[in-house]
Amino acid sequence: MKIKQWMTVAAVAVVLGLTSACTIEISRNDDGSLSVESAMSEESLESELASVFDDDRFEDVAVELGSGRISITAQRQRSGTDAIDELSLRLDLGVSGGQLTATINDAEINGAPIADARVETWNVRIADRLTRAAQRHPYSTLETVSVTNDGVIMRWHVETRRNRNA
């Protein structure tokens, strides 16, 4: 029976890995729960963030990753003119209550600060979008998130039927 369970987990991991923006590593904990680590590349992160800014007509979203920080730039053509607006911001990712948090800092369009209400809307959209891209199980809790030079790594604790029934 254990072989069948592991084969099922492996098959699910392969399917999820092929259909998601993340690569996934899975290990079983002593209590039967799973530790799942998902890694999102810089390119995938850029793609996910581009969709967040679509509503505001920003294009050419570019992401620059550093240790622990994400810098984002984008452009949009101003309605009815040839003028181009330049967006720049810093994004910090964190964990609160087992959920991903996104906090935008230093958000500017053409060097002027962006309204707090818009920034808060983007914070929520970013956290939701990245969570949907990385979370693959309804009984999962985000434990850590880290930004590396190559991408974003999220570590999840996943409750399984085995440890929920224990």
Helices and strands as residue ranges (DSSP letters): H 2-19, E 22-28, E 34-41, H 42-52, G 54-56, E 59-66, E 69-77, E 84-96, E 99-109, E 112-113, H 116-134, E 140-147, E 151-158, H 161-164
